[in-house]
Amino acid sequence: MAVLYSSTRGGEKGVSASQAILKGLACDGGLFVPNAIPVIDGKLSDWKELSYKELAYEVMKLYFDDFTEEELKNCIERAYDEKFDTDVIAPMTEADGVFYLELFHGATIAFKDMALSILPHLMTTSAKKNKIENEIVILTATSGDTGKAALAGFAEVEGTKIIVFYPKNGVSPVQERQMVTQKGDNTYVVGIHGNFDDAQSGVKKIFNDKELAEYMNSKGFQFSSANSINIGRLVPQIVYYVFAYLNLLKEERIAEGEKINVVVPTGNFGNILAAYYAKNMGVPIDKLICASNDNKVLYDFFETGCYDRNREFVLTSSPSMDILISSNLERLIYRICGDDPVMNKEFMESLQNTGVYHITKEMKEQLESYSGGYASEAETAETIKSLYEKTGYVIDTHTAVAASVYHKYVKETGDTTKTVIASTASPFKFGRSVLNAIDSKYDSLTDFEQIDELAKVANVAIPNAIDEIRNAPVLHDHICEKDAMVDEVKKFLGI
């Protein structure tokens, strides 16, 4: 049976995978979800000898079934190539009894590369399949990592332009430098005076502006998204959870059918949602541990069943998680309310109008496989320091949030199930915070001096992604107010 997609708010149904990828966001503001999560046919262990690329095809073809084998394999081949510094693509490192799934070996040294390396190819293939003649304008809000990964993925891709909005003072110096030095005539980067939620809300508002869409169409343009709201971002992320399980099986760390726990540092909820999809496909995952920083809106939600974004926004050392509106949670809400678009739409309208919604008792009971936790700034730093002193292994601030939450979870529950932690960024991306956590004596060094020092401390080579921006010229110096984002779009497109 074909896998078709529907909006979580009911406005669109029976949409093909390629159409959903092209649209990004449904016309009613909802997110596209498959009519059913495909189940792995046969034994999972049959896949344990597959390479990452081979596994990617087996998983993605279950969701993107209107792509031919040749089309999908071509997208995969072009995505997972020499841009990654390891043939394994997503290796695992065991440290202090936990398996760290390293998702930062791509071009921009963050987990977003895992999906944003393939999304441009999925999108251009989708455009051809659907005979789209308009130029596709990728519109993206970023809390730090998505922006650069999307820019790198779409730079110089024919038939596309990409515009990235980021909070001007809400990303790390390395993250900002990665974006503002991006080459490519089809790229445009804008810092906004506001936080990530302001950027994300502004982008959604542009997507939902019907008059603007008609005007764009008349000028030969149409919008799409590279954010994790795009199903073309979510599905590739499922692959690495399947891959992690199969690696443990292959290395005989677990027995066939043995369950594992997965811990994910979480902001917009896409990465942990991909693990949830993997679990529903048949991967033996028990607990999904959702790790938050001081912006603990998700922790509070899992504790109480109330989602409340009306709180102080905290800037932390894990900026990619500094989010109060977790867009991808809508896909989970839709599922646990029985795929009821009317009910889901009411929750989302309540969130937009009041900043709050309360799920029902029956819905909360369906969240049993989730556990929420959060780590303070002090706990995050202490986790980096203690893991390094104990093992010599250095993790970034986001991964440290997850590790801290994991250790608290074990202490509270006594659950010793083998566990995979999604390691979402290279420590070099947040060099100052990581090095200061290990020893504050390095604080007086410049950002790049700290990176050099971190390489010595961690005994790891500096990634090319860092070296290439060290002396790169700033190519994007655009800054705007949060209510002037449409003007920036029009200015870049010359309309």
C-alpha positions, 0 to 999 in steps of 0.5 A, spaced: 500 500 500 502 506 498 504 511 503 501 518 503 501 524 507 496 528 510 496 535 514 496 534 522 491 539 521 486 536 516 487 541 510 491 536 506 490 529 505 493 524 500 499 527 498 505 523 495 512 523 499 515 528 493 509 533 494 510 533 501 517 534 501 516 540 496 511 543 500 515 543 507 509 545 511 502 544 509 497 549 506 493 549 513 500 550 517 500 543 519 505 538 518 505 532 514 505 525 517 504 518 513 498 515 513 501 509 517 508 508 520 511 503 516 513 497 519 520 493 518 518 487 514 522 481 516 527 480 521 531 487 523 538 482 523 537 481 516 540 488 515 546 488 520 551 487 515 549 493 510 553 499 510 550 506 512 548 508 505 545 501 503 541 501 510 538 508 508 535 506 502 532 500 505 529 505 510 527 511 506 524 507 501 518 505 506 516 512 506 518 515 499 515 510 495 513 514 489 521 515 488 524 510 483 530 505 486 534 509 481 532 516 484 532 514 491 539 511 491 542 517 487 540 522 492 543 517 497 549 516 494 550 524 493 549 525 500 553 521 504 559 521 500 566 525 502 563 530 505 563 526 511 570 524 514 568 517 516 565 512 511 561 509 517 557 516 517 555 515 524 560 511 528 559 510 535 564 511 541 563 507 548 565 511 554 563 510 561 558 505 560 554 509 555 554 508 547 555 515 544 552 515 537 556 521 533 552 524 528 557 530 527 562 527 522 559 531 516 561 538 513 558 542 518 560 538 524 553 537 527 547 532 526 543 536 522 548 534 516 545 527 517 538 529 513 540 536 510 546 533 506 540 529 502 534 534 503 537 538 497 537 532 492 530 529 495 527 536 493 530 537 486 528 530 484 521 532 487 521 538 483 522 534 477 517 529 478 512 534 479 514 538 473 515 544 477 518 550 473 518 555 479 525 556 483 524 553 490 526 558 495 528 555 501 526 559 508 529 557 514 529 559 521 535 556 525 537 556 533 544 555 530 546 548 526 540 547 521 542 554 518 549 552 516 547 545 514 542 547 510 546 553 507 552 548 505 546 543 502 543 548 498 549 552 496 549 552 488 544 547 487 540 549 481 533 551 481 534 553 488 535 559 493 536 559 500 534 564 506 536 563 513 534 567 519 538 566 526 537 570 532 543 575 532 545 574 539 543 567 540 548 562 537 555 561 538 561 565 535 563 559 531 555 557 529 555 565 527 561 565 523 559 558 519 553 562 517 556 569 515 562 566 511 557 561 507 559 562 499 554 561 494 550 566 490 543 563 491 545 563 499 542 569 504 543 569 511 540 574 516 540 575 523 534 578 527 533 582 533 530 576 537 530 569 539 529 563 535 522 562 537 521 569 534 525 567 527 521 560 527 514 564 528 516 569 523 518 564 518 511 560 519 507 566 518 511 567 511 509 560 509 502 562 511 501 568 507 497 566 501 497 573 498 505 573 498 505 566 495 501 568 490 505 574 488 511 569 489 508 565 484 507 570 479 514 572 479 516 565 478 518 563 486 515 558 491 517 557 498 519 550 501 522 549 508 529 545 510 527 546 517 525 539 521 518 541 519 519 538 512 518 530 512 524 530 508 528 532 514 525 527 519 525 521 515 533 521 514 534 521 521 530 515 522 536 511 519 541 513 524 537 510 530 536 503 526 543 503 524 545 504 531 541 498 534 544 494 528 551 496 530 550 494 537 547 487 534 553 486 529 558 487 535 554 483 539 553 488 545 546 486 545 542 480 543 537 480 538 530 483 540 534 486 546 531 493 548 535 499 548 534 506 551 535 512 547 537 519 550 536 525 545 538 532 547 532 536 544 530 543 542 525 542 536 523 535 537 525 532 530 531 528 532 527 524 538 521 524 534 525 520 529 527 515 534 520 514 536 518 513 528 524 508 529 521 504 535 514 504 531 517 501 525 519 495 530 526 497 532 527 494 540 527 501 543 524 501 550 525 508 553 526 515 549 529 520 554 528 527 552 533 531 555 532 539 556 537 545 558 534 550 562 529 552 557 525 546 560 518 546 556 518 539 554 520 536 561 515 540 564 510 537 558 512 530 559 511 531 567 504 535 567 501 534 560 501 541 559 505 545 554 506 552 556 511 557 553 509 562 557 516 563 561 523 566 561 527 565 555 534 562 557 540 563 553 545 557 555 551 554 552 547 549 548 544 554 544 541 549 539 536 547 544 534 554 546 527 553 544 520 554 547 516 552 541 518 545 539 514 545 532 515 537 531 511 535 537 505 537 533 506 530 530 506 526 536 500 530 539 497 528 532 498 521 533 496 520 541 490 524 540 488 518 535 490 522 528 484 527 530 486 533 526 480 537 529 483 536 536 490 537 534 488 544 531 485 546 537 491 544 541 495 548 536 491 554 536 491 554 543 498 554 543 498 560 538 493 564 542 495 563 549 501 560 549 498 554 553 495 547 551 493 541 556 493 534 553 487 529 555 489 524 561 488 518 555 493 522 551 498 522 557 497 515 558 500 514 551 507 517 553 509 512 557 515 510 553 518 517 554 521 520 560 523 527 560 529 530 564 533 537 564 540 539 566 542 546 569 548 550 566 552 547 572 550 540 571 552 540 563 559 543 565 560 538 570 558 532 566 563 534 560 569 535 566 567 528 569 567 524 563 573 527 560 577 526 567 574 519 567 575 517 560 579 522 556 573 523 551 570 530 550 563 531 548 559 538 546 554 542 551 548 539 547 551 532 548 553 533 555 545 535 557 543 528 554 549 525 558 547 529 565 539 527 564 541 520 563 545 519 569 540 522 573 535 518 570 539 511 572 539 514 579 532 515 579 530 509 576 535 504 577 534 502 569 541 499 567 538 498 560 544 499 554 543 506 552 545 510 546 546 517 547 545 522 540 551 526 540 549 531 536 555 536 535 562 536 535 565 539 541 569 544 537 563 547 535 562 550 542 570 550 544 569 556 549 564 552 553 567 545 552 574 548 554 572 552 560 568 546 563 574 542 563 578 548 566 577 555 566 584 557 565 583 557 558 577 563 558 582 569 556 584 565 549 580 567 543 575 563 540 580 560 535 586 559 540 581 555 544 579 551 539 587 549 538 587 548 545 581 543 545 585 539 539 591 538 544 586 537 550 582 532 546 587 529 542 583 530 536 584 533 529 581 540 528 575 538 523 576 542 516 569 545 518 573 549 523 579 551 519 575 553 513 572 559 517 578 561 521 580 566 516 574 566 511 571 573 509 564 575 512 559 575 506 553 576 509 552 582 514 544 583 514 540 584 520 533 586 521 527 587 526 523 580 527 517 584 523 521 586 517 523 578 515 518 579 509 522 585 506 529 581 507 526 576 503 523 580 497 530 584 497 534 578 496 529 575 491 529 582 487 521 583 487 
